[in-house]
Amino acid sequence: MSRLDDGDEALALALGYESKPGDRSLAEVFDHYVGEARVSKGLWHSFDQGKKILVLGGLLFAMAGVWFVTIYLPESDNITIFAIGLLSALLFVVPVFLVGLLIHRFKTRKSNRTQTPSK
């Protein structure tokens, strides 16, 4: 992100070279890139927003798995019930997390632009 496609420097580099001690140019750069998906914190920001969905969905699937085992297999021991609960929670959490990674990849992928010939 430091160089643009036409060879110019990005906003962060330009402001870094022109900054003076005590000015607020670094804060302006951070304010400019808050919603940008390609910055280093973009993936974890998306994960933090979807954490509630992952936790609640995983708990719901775990409860459904435990309920299913205790109703339909009443002679199961405790470790089997626990393992089915964990497995059913993983069957929700892993695909949702992978879909989130896929969405993040599509957001950060550069569009296929035609390359201008260099001089």
N, CA, C and O atoms as CSV, one atom per row, in Angstrom:
chain,resi,resn,atom,element,x,y,z
A,1,MET,N,N,0.815,-1.198,0.000
A,1,MET,CA,C,0.000,0.000,0.000
A,1,MET,C,C,0.856,1.259,0.000
A,1,MET,O,O,0.316,2.364,0.034
A,2,SER,N,N,2.172,1.120,-0.037
A,2,SER,CA,C,2.995,2.311,0.025
A,2,SER,C,C,3.108,3.021,-1.320
A,2,SER,O,O,3.315,4.233,-1.368
A,3,ARG,N,N,2.975,2.278,-2.401
A,3,ARG,CA,C,3.032,2.888,-3.733
A,3,ARG,C,C,1.726,2.634,-4.463
A,3,ARG,O,O,1.141,1.554,-4.378
A,4,LEU,N,N,1.288,3.650,-5.178
A,4,LEU,CA,C,0.084,3.517,-5.975
A,4,LEU,C,C,0.435,2.911,-7.324
A,4,LEU,O,O,1.610,2.750,-7.653
A,5,ASP,N,N,-0.582,2.577,-8.101
A,5,ASP,CA,C,-0.349,1.945,-9.400
A,5,ASP,C,C,0.381,2.855,-10.377
A,5,ASP,O,O,1.118,2.375,-11.239
A,6,ASP,N,N,0.184,4.167,-10.251
A,6,ASP,CA,C,0.855,5.081,-11.176
A,6,ASP,C,C,2.254,5.473,-10.708
A,6,ASP,O,O,2.904,6.299,-11.349
A,7,GLY,N,N,2.731,4.897,-9.601
A,7,GLY,CA,C,4.091,5.144,-9.126
A,7,GLY,C,C,4.210,6.209,-8.065
A,7,GLY,O,O,5.287,6.384,-7.495
A,8,ASP,N,N,3.140,6.928,-7.778
A,8,ASP,CA,C,3.176,7.952,-6.733
A,8,ASP,C,C,3.165,7.298,-5.366
A,8,ASP,O,O,2.772,6.142,-5.208
A,9,GLU,N,N,3.610,8.074,-4.376
A,9,GLU,CA,C,3.599,7.558,-3.019
A,9,GLU,C,C,2.202,7.666,-2.435
A,9,GLU,O,O,1.445,8.577,-2.772
A,10,ALA,N,N,1.873,6.747,-1.572
A,10,ALA,CA,C,0.566,6.759,-0.921
A,10,ALA,C,C,0.513,7.873,0.114
A,10,ALA,O,O,1.520,8.504,0.434
A,11,LEU,N,N,-0.680,8.090,0.622
A,11,LEU,CA,C,-0.905,9.166,1.586
A,11,LEU,C,C,-0.034,9.027,2.825
A,11,LEU,O,O,0.480,10.024,3.332
A,12,ALA,N,N,0.136,7.819,3.316
A,12,ALA,CA,C,0.909,7.615,4.542
A,12,ALA,C,C,2.364,8.036,4.345
A,12,ALA,O,O,2.937,8.685,5.220
A,13,LEU,N,N,2.964,7.681,3.223
A,13,LEU,CA,C,4.355,8.065,2.976
A,13,LEU,C,C,4.491,9.555,2.738
A,13,LEU,O,O,5.421,10.187,3.238
A,14,ALA,N,N,3.577,10.112,1.983
A,14,ALA,CA,C,3.653,11.538,1.703
A,14,ALA,C,C,3.537,12.353,2.981
A,14,ALA,O,O,4.299,13.298,3.188
A,15,LEU,N,N,2.592,11.994,3.838
A,15,LEU,CA,C,2.452,12.716,5.104
A,15,LEU,C,C,3.627,12.446,6.042
A,15,LEU,O,O,4.007,13.315,6.827
A,16,GLY,N,N,4.197,11.257,5.965
A,16,GLY,CA,C,5.346,10.950,6.810
A,16,GLY,C,C,6.559,11.797,6.462
A,16,GLY,O,O,7.281,12.246,7.352
A,17,TYR,N,N,6.786,12.018,5.175
A,17,TYR,CA,C,7.922,12.844,4.750
A,17,TYR,C,C,7.702,14.316,5.058
A,17,TYR,O,O,8.659,15.042,5.327
A,18,GLU,N,N,6.456,14.761,5.023
A,18,GLU,CA,C,6.167,16.178,5.214
A,18,GLU,C,C,5.811,16.538,6.658
A,18,GLU,O,O,5.542,17.704,6.946
A,19,SER,N,N,5.803,15.575,7.558
A,19,SER,CA,C,5.348,15.853,8.929
A,19,SER,C,C,6.394,16.613,9.720
A,19,SER,O,O,7.593,16.540,9.454
A,20,LYS,N,N,5.904,17.330,10.681
A,20,LYS,CA,C,6.742,18.079,11.618
A,20,LYS,C,C,6.425,17.581,13.022
A,20,LYS,O,O,5.312,17.108,13.254
A,21,PRO,N,N,7.348,17.667,13.958
A,21,PRO,CA,C,7.055,17.232,15.328
A,21,PRO,C,C,5.895,18.028,15.927
A,21,PRO,O,O,5.883,19.258,15.878
A,22,GLY,N,N,4.936,17.322,16.485
A,22,GLY,CA,C,3.803,17.961,17.144
A,22,GLY,C,C,2.579,18.134,16.270
A,22,GLY,O,O,1.512,18.464,16.788
A,23,ASP,N,N,2.686,17.924,14.955
A,23,ASP,CA,C,1.465,18.050,14.141
A,23,ASP,C,C,0.657,16.755,14.228
A,23,ASP,O,O,1.134,15.762,14.777
A,24,ARG,N,N,-0.531,16.764,13.703
A,24,ARG,CA,C,-1.439,15.628,13.836
A,24,ARG,C,C,-1.539,14.832,12.539
A,24,ARG,O,O,-2.591,14.268,12.238
A,25,SER,N,N,-0.458,14.781,11.772
A,25,SER,CA,C,-0.519,14.097,10.479
A,25,SER,C,C,-0.671,12.586,10.644
A,25,SER,O,O,-1.358,11.950,9.845
A,26,LEU,N,N,-0.041,12.000,11.667
A,26,LEU,CA,C,-0.182,10.565,11.879
A,26,LEU,C,C,-1.609,10.208,12.262
A,26,LEU,O,O,-2.124,9.182,11.818
A,27,ALA,N,N,-2.249,11.022,13.067
A,27,ALA,CA,C,-3.646,10.785,13.423
A,27,ALA,C,C,-4.547,10.901,12.203
A,27,ALA,O,O,-5.533,10.173,12.089
A,28,GLU,N,N,-4.219,11.810,11.290
A,28,GLU,CA,C,-5.006,11.939,10.063
A,28,GLU,C,C,-4.881,10.691,9.197
A,28,GLU,O,O,-5.855,10.274,8.570
A,29,VAL,N,N,-3.700,10.095,9.156
A,29,VAL,CA,C,-3.507,8.870,8.385
A,29,VAL,C,C,-4.343,7.745,8.983
A,29,VAL,O,O,-5.003,7.008,8.250
A,30,PHE,N,N,-4.321,7.607,10.305
A,30,PHE,CA,C,-5.115,6.557,10.946
A,30,PHE,C,C,-6.609,6.779,10.713
A,30,PHE,O,O,-7.349,5.825,10.474
A,31,ASP,N,N,-7.053,8.035,10.783
A,31,ASP,CA,C,-8.464,8.328,10.537
A,31,ASP,C,C,-8.852,8.009,9.096
A,31,ASP,O,O,-9.980,7.592,8.836
A,32,HIS,N,N,-7.934,8.201,8.170
A,32,HIS,CA,C,-8.215,7.949,6.760
A,32,HIS,C,C,-8.368,6.454,6.477
A,32,HIS,O,O,-9.196,6.070,5.651
A,33,TYR,N,N,-7.587,5.607,7.145
A,33,TYR,CA,C,-7.582,4.176,6.859
A,33,TYR,C,C,-8.396,3.344,7.841
A,33,TYR,O,O,-8.198,2.131,7.904
A,34,VAL,N,N,-9.297,3.940,8.604
A,34,VAL,CA,C,-10.055,3.187,9.605
A,34,VAL,C,C,-10.910,2.097,8.956
A,34,VAL,O,O,-10.934,0.972,9.454
A,35,GLY,N,N,-11.598,2.392,7.883
A,35,GLY,CA,C,-12.487,1.424,7.262
A,35,GLY,C,C,-11.844,0.598,6.166
A,35,GLY,O,O,-12.532,-0.198,5.527
A,36,GLU,N,N,-10.566,0.753,5.925
A,36,GLU,CA,C,-9.880,0.054,4.831
A,36,GLU,C,C,-9.655,-1.407,5.202
A,36,GLU,O,O,-9.142,-1.705,6.281
A,37,ALA,N,N,-10.036,-2.311,4.315
A,37,ALA,CA,C,-9.927,-3.745,4.604
A,37,ALA,C,C,-8.514,-4.272,4.400
A,37,ALA,O,O,-8.181,-5.339,4.914
A,38,ARG,N,N,-7.675,-3.550,3.663
A,38,ARG,CA,C,-6.342,-4.073,3.363
A,38,ARG,C,C,-5.296,-3.727,4.423
A,38,ARG,O,O,-4.150,-4.162,4.308
A,39,VAL,N,N,-5.654,-2.968,5.434
A,39,VAL,CA,C,-4.685,-2.670,6.484
A,39,VAL,C,C,-4.502,-3.905,7.351
A,39,VAL,O,O,-5.313,-4.830,7.304
A,40,SER,N,N,-3.451,-3.916,8.132
A,40,SER,CA,C,-3.062,-5.142,8.830
A,40,SER,C,C,-4.091,-5.618,9.846
A,40,SER,O,O,-4.146,-6.814,10.133
A,41,LYS,N,N,-4.890,-4.746,10.390
A,41,LYS,CA,C,-5.853,-5.142,11.411
A,41,LYS,C,C,-7.209,-5.527,10.811
A,41,LYS,O,O,-8.125,-5.878,11.555
A,42,GLY,N,N,-7.354,-5.470,9.500
A,42,GLY,CA,C,-8.650,-5.697,8.872
A,42,GLY,C,C,-9.248,-7.055,9.165
A,42,GLY,O,O,-10.442,-7.152,9.448
A,43,LEU,N,N,-8.441,-8.112,9.103
A,43,LEU,CA,C,-8.947,-9.457,9.342
A,43,LEU,C,C,-9.425,-9.614,10.782
A,43,LEU,O,O,-10.497,-10.171,11.016
A,44,TRP,N,N,-8.649,-9.133,11.748
A,44,TRP,CA,C,-9.024,-9.303,13.152
A,44,TRP,C,C,-10.171,-8.393,13.539
A,44,TRP,O,O,-10.924,-8.703,14.461
A,45,HIS,N,N,-10.315,-7.268,12.845
A,45,HIS,CA,C,-11.469,-6.408,13.095
A,45,HIS,C,C,-12.748,-7.113,12.638
A,45,HIS,O,O,-13.770,-7.053,13.322
A,46,SER,N,N,-12.692,-7.774,11.493
A,46,SER,CA,C,-13.844,-8.535,11.013
A,46,SER,C,C,-14.149,-9.704,11.946
A,46,SER,O,O,-15.314,-9.983,12.228
A,47,PHE,N,N,-13.117,-10.385,12.424
A,47,PHE,CA,C,-13.314,-11.491,13.357
A,47,PHE,C,C,-13.922,-11.005,14.662
A,47,PHE,O,O,-14.780,-11.678,15.233
A,48,ASP,N,N,-13.484,-9.836,15.145
A,48,ASP,CA,C,-14.007,-9.298,16.396
A,48,ASP,C,C,-15.481,-8.939,16.255
A,48,ASP,O,O,-16.252,-9.108,17.199
A,49,GLN,N,N,-15.878,-8.446,15.089
A,49,GLN,CA,C,-17.288,-8.127,14.881
A,49,GLN,C,C,-18.148,-9.382,14.812
A,49,GLN,O,O,-19.295,-9.363,15.259
A,50,GLY,N,N,-17.615,-10.477,14.259
A,50,GLY,CA,C,-18.391,-11.693,14.117
A,50,GLY,C,C,-18.231,-12.679,15.260
A,50,GLY,O,O,-18.764,-13.787,15.203
A,51,LYS,N,N,-17.499,-12.285,16.302
A,51,LYS,CA,C,-17.245,-13.198,17.414
A,51,LYS,C,C,-18.526,-13.617,18.140
A,51,LYS,O,O,-18.653,-14.764,18.568
A,52,LYS,N,N,-19.461,-12.697,18.275
A,52,LYS,CA,C,-20.711,-13.015,18.959
A,52,LYS,C,C,-21.499,-14.063,18.176
A,52,LYS,O,O,-22.096,-14.961,18.771
A,53,ILE,N,N,-21.505,-13.958,16.868
A,53,ILE,CA,C,-22.197,-14.952,16.039
A,53,ILE,C,C,-21.530,-16.316,16.191
A,53,ILE,O,O,-22.215,-17.332,16.311
A,54,LEU,N,N,-20.199,-16.343,16.185
A,54,LEU,CA,C,-19.488,-17.608,16.340
A,54,LEU,C,C,-19.772,-18.248,17.694
A,54,LEU,O,O,-20.023,-19.450,17.771
A,55,VAL,N,N,-19.733,-17.463,18.748
A,55,VAL,CA,C,-19.933,-18.012,20.093
A,55,VAL,C,C,-21.368,-18.495,20.285
A,55,VAL,O,O,-21.597,-19.613,20.746
A,56,LEU,N,N,-22.328,-17.650,19.931
A,56,LEU,CA,C,-23.726,-18.037,20.134
A,56,LEU,C,C,-24.129,-19.198,19.223
A,56,LEU,O,O,-24.848,-20.099,19.656
A,57,GLY,N,N,-23.679,-19.188,17.983
A,57,GLY,CA,C,-23.985,-20.297,17.082
A,57,GLY,C,C,-23.337,-21.588,17.530
A,57,GLY,O,O,-23.957,-22.650,17.467
A,58,GLY,N,N,-22.086,-21.508,17.985
A,58,GLY,CA,C,-21.409,-22.696,18.492
A,58,GLY,C,C,-22.088,-23.259,19.722
A,58,GLY,O,O,-22.229,-24.475,19.852
A,59,LEU,N,N,-22.514,-22.384,20.632
A,59,LEU,CA,C,-23.238,-22.852,21.820
A,59,LEU,C,C,-24.576,-23.480,21.455
A,59,LEU,O,O,-24.972,-24.491,22.034
A,60,LEU,N,N,-25.265,-22.883,20.503
A,60,LEU,CA,C,-26.550,-23.432,20.084
A,60,LEU,C,C,-26.380,-24.816,19.459
A,60,LEU,O,O,-27.145,-25.732,19.758
A,61,PHE,N,N,-25.380,-24.967,18.594
A,61,PHE,CA,C,-25.135,-26.268,17.982
A,61,PHE,C,C,-24.665,-27.297,19.009
A,61,PHE,O,O,-25.042,-28.466,18.932
A,62,ALA,N,N,-23.844,-26.868,19.971
A,62,ALA,CA,C,-23.406,-27.791,21.018
A,62,ALA,C,C,-24.583,-28.264,21.859
A,62,ALA,O,O,-24.687,-29.449,22.176
A,63,MET,N,N,-25.466,-27.344,22.218
A,63,MET,CA,C,-26.647,-27.734,22.992
A,63,MET,C,C,-27.541,-28.677,22.191
A,63,MET,O,O,-28.091,-29.630,22.743
A,64,ALA,N,N,-27.688,-28.415,20.891
A,64,ALA,CA,C,-28.502,-29.296,20.055
A,64,ALA,C,C,-27.871,-30.680,19.952
A,64,ALA,O,O,-28.584,-31.683,19.976
A,65,GLY,N,N,-26.537,-30.751,19.837
A,65,GLY,CA,C,-25.860,-32.040,19.788
A,65,GLY,C,C,-26.002,-32.815,21.079
A,65,GLY,O,O,-26.265,-34.018,21.059
A,66,VAL,N,N,-25.832,-32.138,22.204
A,66,VAL,CA,C,-25.986,-32.798,23.510
A,66,VAL,C,C,-27.429,-33.260,23.693
A,66,VAL,O,O,-27.668,-34.365,24.179
A,67,TRP,N,N,-28.389,-32.425,23.310
A,67,TRP,CA,C,-29.791,-32.793,23.417
A,67,TRP,C,C,-30.104,-34.023,22.564
A,67,TRP,O,O,-30.793,-34.940,23.010
A,68,PHE,N,N,-29.588,-34.031,21.331
A,68,PHE,CA,C,-29.831,-35.156,20.436
A,68,PHE,C,C,-29.274,-36.458,21.012
A,68,PHE,O,O,-29.942,-37.491,20.968
A,69,VAL,N,N,-28.067,-36.413,21.546
A,69,VAL,CA,C,-27.444,-37.626,22.086
A,69,VAL,C,C,-28.173,-38.110,23.329
A,69,VAL,O,O,-28.389,-39.311,23.491
A,70,THR,N,N,-28.556,-37.190,24.210
A,70,THR,CA,C,-29.226,-37.634,25.435
A,70,THR,C,C,-30.641,-38.150,25.167
A,70,THR,O,O,-31.135,-39.005,25.903
A,71,ILE,N,N,-31.288,-37.647,24.137
A,71,ILE,CA,C,-32.638,-38.127,23.818
A,71,ILE,C,C,-32.590,-39.454,23.070
A,71,ILE,O,O,-33.290,-40.396,23.439
A,72,TYR,N,N,-31.778,-39.537,22.032
A,72,TYR,CA,C,-31.806,-40.710,21.159
A,72,TYR,C,C,-30.806,-41.807,21.535
A,72,TYR,O,O,-30.951,-42.946,21.090
A,73,LEU,N,N,-29.814,-41.490,22.333
A,73,LEU,CA,C,-28.858,-42.490,22.817
A,73,LEU,C,C,-28.737,-42.365,24.334
A,73,LEU,O,O,-27.704,-41.903,24.819
A,74,PRO,N,N,-29.743,-42.755,25.088
A,74,PRO,CA,C,-29.739,-42.509,26.535
A,74,PRO,C,C,-28.686,-43.318,27.297
A,74,PRO,O,O,-28.369,-42.968,28.434
A,75,GLU,N,N,-28.150,-44.357,26.728
A,75,GLU,CA,C,-27.164,-45.176,27.430
A,75,GLU,C,C,-25.735,-44.692,27.193
A,75,GLU,O,O,-24.788,-45.391,27.553
A,76,SER,N,N,-25.557,-43.508,26.593
A,76,SER,CA,C,-24.215,-42.978,26.322
A,76,SER,C,C,-23.555,-42.525,27.615
A,76,SER,O,O,-24.226,-42.086,28.549
A,77,ASP,N,N,-22.224,-42.636,27.655
A,77,ASP,CA,C,-21.516,-42.139,28.828
A,77,ASP,C,C,-21.214,-40.649,28.645
A,77,ASP,O,O,-21.446,-40.085,27.575
A,78,ASN,N,N,-20.705,-40.034,29.683
A,78,ASN,CA,C,-20.521,-38.584,29.691
A,78,ASN,C,C,-19.507,-38.112,28.653
A,78,ASN,O,O,-19.700,-37.059,28.046
A,79,ILE,N,N,-18.445,-38.856,28.439
A,79,ILE,CA,C,-17.427,-38.429,27.494
A,79,ILE,C,C,-17.959,-38.435,26.063
A,79,ILE,O,O,-17.552,-37.608,25.248
A,80,THR,N,N,-18.863,-39.360,25.752
A,80,THR,CA,C,-19.471,-39.398,24.420
A,80,THR,C,C,-20.381,-38.192,24.215
A,80,THR,O,O,-20.383,-37.583,23.145
A,81,ILE,N,N,-21.137,-37.858,25.219
A,81,ILE,CA,C,-22.017,-36.688,25.134
A,81,ILE,C,C,-21.185,-35.418,24.967
A,81,ILE,O,O,-21.518,-34.559,24.151
A,82,PHE,N,N,-20.114,-35.299,25.732
A,82,PHE,CA,C,-19.225,-34.145,25.634
A,82,PHE,C,C,-18.587,-34.068,24.252
A,82,PHE,O,O,-18.508,-32.989,23.665
A,83,ALA,N,N,-18.132,-35.198,23.731
A,83,ALA,CA,C,-17.478,-35.213,22.420
A,83,ALA,C,C,-18.451,-34.840,21.315
A,83,ALA,O,O,-18.080,-34.116,20.391
A,84,ILE,N,N,-19.670,-35.309,21.387
A,84,ILE,CA,C,-20.683,-34.950,20.378
A,84,ILE,C,C,-21.002,-33.456,20.455
A,84,ILE,O,O,-21.184,-32.806,19.425
A,85,GLY,N,N,-21.068,-32.919,21.654
A,85,GLY,CA,C,-21.299,-31.479,21.808
A,85,GLY,C,C,-20.187,-30.654,21.190
A,85,GLY,O,O,-20.452,-29.680,20.486
A,86,LEU,N,N,-18.934,-31.040,21.449
A,86,LEU,CA,C,-17.806,-30.320,20.850
A,86,LEU,C,C,-17.780,-30.458,19.336
A,86,LEU,O,O,-17.519,-29.490,18.622
A,87,LEU,N,N,-18.050,-31.652,18.853
A,87,LEU,CA,C,-18.044,-31.888,17.411
A,87,LEU,C,C,-19.133,-31.084,16.717
A,87,LEU,O,O,-18.898,-30.509,15.654
A,88,SER,N,N,-20.306,-31.040,17.299
A,88,SER,CA,C,-21.380,-30.274,16.670
A,88,SER,C,C,-21.096,-28.765,16.720
A,88,SER,O,O,-21.462,-28.040,15.795
A,89,ALA,N,N,-20.449,-28.290,17.788
A,89,ALA,CA,C,-20.060,-26.877,17.838
A,89,ALA,C,C,-19.016,-26.569,16.771
A,89,ALA,O,O,-19.071,-25.521,16.127
A,90,LEU,N,N,-18.073,-27.475,16.587
A,90,LEU,CA,C,-17.060,-27.279,15.543
A,90,LEU,C,C,-17.666,-27.306,14.150
A,90,LEU,O,O,-17.175,-26.626,13.249
A,91,LEU,N,N,-18.723,-28.080,13.961
A,91,LEU,CA,C,-19.386,-28.125,12.659
A,91,LEU,C,C,-20.051,-26.794,12.305
A,91,LEU,O,O,-20.350,-26.548,11.137
A,92,PHE,N,N,-20.281,-25.947,13.283
A,92,PHE,CA,C,-20.787,-24.600,13.005
A,92,PHE,C,C,-19.651,-23.584,12.916
A,92,PHE,O,O,-19.607,-22.787,11.980
A,93,VAL,N,N,-18.732,-23.606,13.881
A,93,VAL,CA,C,-17.733,-22.550,14.004
A,93,VAL,C,C,-16.731,-22.571,12.844
A,93,VAL,O,O,-16.410,-21.518,12.293
A,94,VAL,N,N,-16.240,-23.740,12.472
A,94,VAL,CA,C,-15.207,-23.814,11.434
A,94,VAL,C,C,-15.720,-23.328,10.080
A,94,VAL,O,O,-15.047,-22.503,9.461
A,95,PRO,N,N,-16.871,-23.788,9.579
A,95,PRO,CA,C,-17.321,-23.259,8.283
A,95,PRO,C,C,-17.629,-21.766,8.301
A,95,PRO,O,O,-17.355,-21.070,7.324
A,96,VAL,N,N,-18.193,-21.267,9.394
A,96,VAL,CA,C,-18.492,-19.833,9.466
A,96,VAL,C,C,-17.201,-19.032,9.457
A,96,VAL,O,O,-17.131,-17.991,8.804
A,97,PHE,N,N,-16.171,-19.495,10.170
A,97,PHE,CA,C,-14.886,-18.806,10.164
A,97,PHE,C,C,-14.246,-18.857,8.781
A,97,PHE,O,O,-13.666,-17.866,8.337
A,98,LEU,N,N,-14.342,-19.988,8.096
A,98,LEU,CA,C,-13.779,-20.096,6.746
A,98,LEU,C,C,-14.511,-19.199,5.755
A,98,LEU,O,O,-13.882,-18.622,4.868
A,99,VAL,N,N,-15.812,-19.073,5.890
A,99,VAL,CA,C,-16.558,-18.147,5.037
A,99,VAL,C,C,-16.127,-16.711,5.325
A,99,VAL,O,O,-16.016,-15.901,4.404
A,100,GLY,N,N,-15.885,-16.393,6.588
A,100,GLY,CA,C,-15.375,-15.068,6.935
A,100,GLY,C,C,-14.017,-14.795,6.320
A,100,GLY,O,O,-13.764,-13.687,5.846
A,101,LEU,N,N,-13.137,-15.790,6.319
A,101,LEU,CA,C,-11.838,-15.634,5.658
A,101,LEU,C,C,-12.003,-15.432,4.159
A,101,LEU,O,O,-11.290,-14.628,3.559
A,102,LEU,N,N,-12.927,-16.147,3.556
A,102,LEU,CA,C,-13.179,-16.009,2.126
A,102,LEU,C,C,-13.708,-14.612,1.795
A,102,LEU,O,O,-13.293,-14.008,0.806
A,103,ILE,N,N,-14.605,-14.111,2.606
A,103,ILE,CA,C,-15.117,-12.756,2.402
A,103,ILE,C,C,-13.993,-11.739,2.548
A,103,ILE,O,O,-13.905,-10.794,1.764
A,104,HIS,N,N,-13.138,-11.926,3.542
A,104,HIS,CA,C,-12.019,-11.005,3.731
A,104,HIS,C,C,-11.078,-11.050,2.539
A,104,HIS,O,O,-10.558,-10.016,2.119
A,105,ARG,N,N,-10.854,-12.231,1.991
A,105,ARG,CA,C,-9.976,-12.357,0.827
A,105,ARG,C,C,-10.551,-11.622,-0.379
A,105,ARG,O,O,-9.817,-10.958,-1.111
A,106,PHE,N,N,-11.863,-11.737,-0.588
A,106,PHE,CA,C,-12.476,-11.036,-1.711
A,106,PHE,C,C,-12.461,-9.525,-1.500
A,106,PHE,O,O,-12.364,-8.771,-2.469
A,107,LYS,N,N,-12.555,-9.077,-0.265
A,107,LYS,CA,C,-12.516,-7.640,0.004
A,107,LYS,C,C,-11.123,-7.060,-0.204
A,107,LYS,O,O,-10.982,-5.914,-0.631
A,108,THR,N,N,-10.094,-7.848,0.095
A,108,THR,CA,C,-8.737,-7.319,0.009
A,108,THR,C,C,-8.079,-7.553,-1.330
A,108,THR,O,O,-7.040,-6.956,-1.613
A,109,ARG,N,N,-8.649,-8.403,-2.163
A,109,ARG,CA,C,-8.043,-8.679,-3.470
A,109,ARG,C,C,-8.138,-7.435,-4.341
A,109,ARG,O,O,-9.187,-6.798,-4.433
A,110,LYS,N,N,-7.021,-7.106,-4.977
A,110,LYS,CA,C,-7.029,-5.974,-5.887
A,110,LYS,C,C,-7.791,-6.355,-7.138
A,110,LYS,O,O,-7.737,-7.496,-7.597
A,111,SER,N,N,-8.489,-5.401,-7.672
A,111,SER,CA,C,-9.203,-5.676,-8.909
A,111,SER,C,C,-8.210,-5.810,-10.052
A,111,SER,O,O,-7.145,-5.191,-10.040
A,112,ASN,N,N,-8.560,-6.607,-11.017
A,112,ASN,CA,C,-7.692,-6.817,-12.165
A,112,ASN,C,C,-7.778,-5.608,-13.094
A,112,ASN,O,O,-8.687,-5.503,-13.918
A,113,ARG,N,N,-6.832,-4.717,-12.945
A,113,ARG,CA,C,-6.804,-3.512,-13.775
A,113,ARG,C,C,-5.801,-3.725,-14.882
A,113,ARG,O,O,-4.865,-4.516,-14.761
A,114,THR,N,N,-6.012,-3.013,-15.944
A,114,THR,CA,C,-5.033,-3.091,-17.036
A,114,THR,C,C,-3.788,-2.343,-16.631
A,114,THR,O,O,-3.860,-1.224,-16.123
A,115,GLN,N,N,-2.666,-2.951,-16.852
A,115,GLN,CA,C,-1.391,-2.343,-16.496
A,115,GLN,C,C,-0.971,-1.328,-17.557
A,115,GLN,O,O,-0.966,-1.637,-18.749
A,116,THR,N,N,-0.622,-0.130,-17.127
A,116,THR,CA,C,-0.132,0.873,-18.063
A,116,THR,C,C,1.324,0.587,-18.345
A,116,THR,O,O,2.073,0.273,-17.420
A,117,PRO,N,N,1.751,0.685,-19.591
A,117,PRO,CA,C,3.161,0.434,-19.902
A,117,PRO,C,C,4.050,1.482,-19.243
A,117,PRO,O,O,3.739,2.673,-19.241
A,118,SER,N,N,5.167,1.009,-18.681
A,118,SER,CA,C,6.093,1.946,-18.035
A,118,SER,C,C,6.926,2.639,-19.090
A,118,SER,O,O,7.151,2.106,-20.177
A,119,LYS,N,N,7.376,3.825,-18.760
A,119,LYS,CA,C,8.147,4.649,-19.719
A,119,LYS,C,C,9.570,4.208,-19.816
A,119,LYS,O,O,10.347,4.791,-20.572
